[in-house]
Amino acid sequence: MQVALTDLVEVQPYDPFSQGASSYLGQVDVEVGFAGTRKTTDVPYDQDELASAVIQVGLHHIIPP
């Protein structure tokens, strides 16, 4: 699923425990890209630093299956 900044997205509340008390997120695959194709760079990002930033931002977010 790809979502751009200009896309409208419908959301609804999610109860993670509606399927049982032991509901948890086991794994997430995240793909990061540039919003505009003209703003790319040839300099590679530090993957460990990027992973740390994503973990800090998403630490308290619940992502439904």
PyMOL commands that set and color helices and strands:
alter all, ss='L'
color gray80, all
select helices_A, chain A and resi 47-58
alter helices_A, ss='H'
color red, helices_A
deselect
rebuild
show_as cartoon
